[in-house]
């Protein structure tokens, strides 16, 4: 699967509408799948991890460490902020810091050096998530290419 197919799949599964919780939860699931792919691409014995439960936070750190892509620290930080937001929404119906965590995640989007705009919370959240995915997909693509290269050698 290439980055365009991945982005099409992400777009297909990202919900429309204004439900910030649903948008966040779906994005978190999709990001976790990509992190799993990055980690798996660097494993020599993939079956060892089949039944191992690893938190999103650890997967994010592992993917960053295994990829060696310190130049993408912005994307890793976005992943950390998304995870923090997801945790506040998934573990408590009305978490007192959910709005603060949403604002913290969106601040990364608004402060990104590329062109960003403010539309509404749901659209801004989706745009921020897509920005984060561009970072993760770049790492995933290079990880999968290096995995294919190591199998050929």
Secondary structure, 3 states (H helix, E strand, C coil): CCHHHHHHHHHHHCCCCCCHHHHHHHHHHHHHHHHHHHHHHCCCCHHHHCCCCCCHHHHHHHHHHHHCCHHHHHHHHHHHHHHHHHHHHHCCCCCCCHHHHHHHHHHHHHCCCCCCCCCCHHHHHHHHHHHHHHHHHHHHHHHHHHHHHHHHC
